[in-house]
Amino acid sequence: MNCFCIGSLCYFRCPFLVFAGMLQYGVGIVSYHRYFRKLKMCSLRSSSKGNSTVIYSENTKILVDCGISGKTLESSLAEINIQPSSLDAVLITHEHTDHTKGVGVVARKFNIPIFATYGTWSQMSKSVGEIPDGCRRVFDETLSFQIGD
């Protein structure tokens, strides 16, 4: 993953990001210290059996990876008072099943857009099943884009 923007809160341009409850890598983060304190991150699961982290602000909620079942996602989000239907997007970092296992279910059940690079989509398409029209979002890892406000 190369770039993404969470509303006006944080702008990342980095070679790769790894989320496991915390941001581990980042280069060229603009206004990081000013805006980062407004973001909340919660690692819902982090293991070889499944990874999923929610990053959210007052107005925008993004799930980074969905390597857990829909049922586990719902119960994990409920613990932090977030409804799955309120998610603005799911951002997939790469195609391994411990990052994608629940993507298809989440897209179909909650009609949430799933963002991934072309390469990631081509590798995970068979394993995640059918994604509803309008939910499959392909981004170019060399360009930035915005999710939310």
Buried (B, 14 or more C-beta within 10 A) or exposed (E): BBBBBBBBBBBBBBEEBBBBEEBEEBEEBEEBEEBEEEBEBBBBBBEEEBBBBBBBBEEBBBBBBBBBBBEBBBEBBEEEEBEBEEBBBBBBBBBBBBBBBBBBBBBBBBEBBBBBBEEBBEBBBEEBEEBBEEBBBEBEBEEEEEBBE
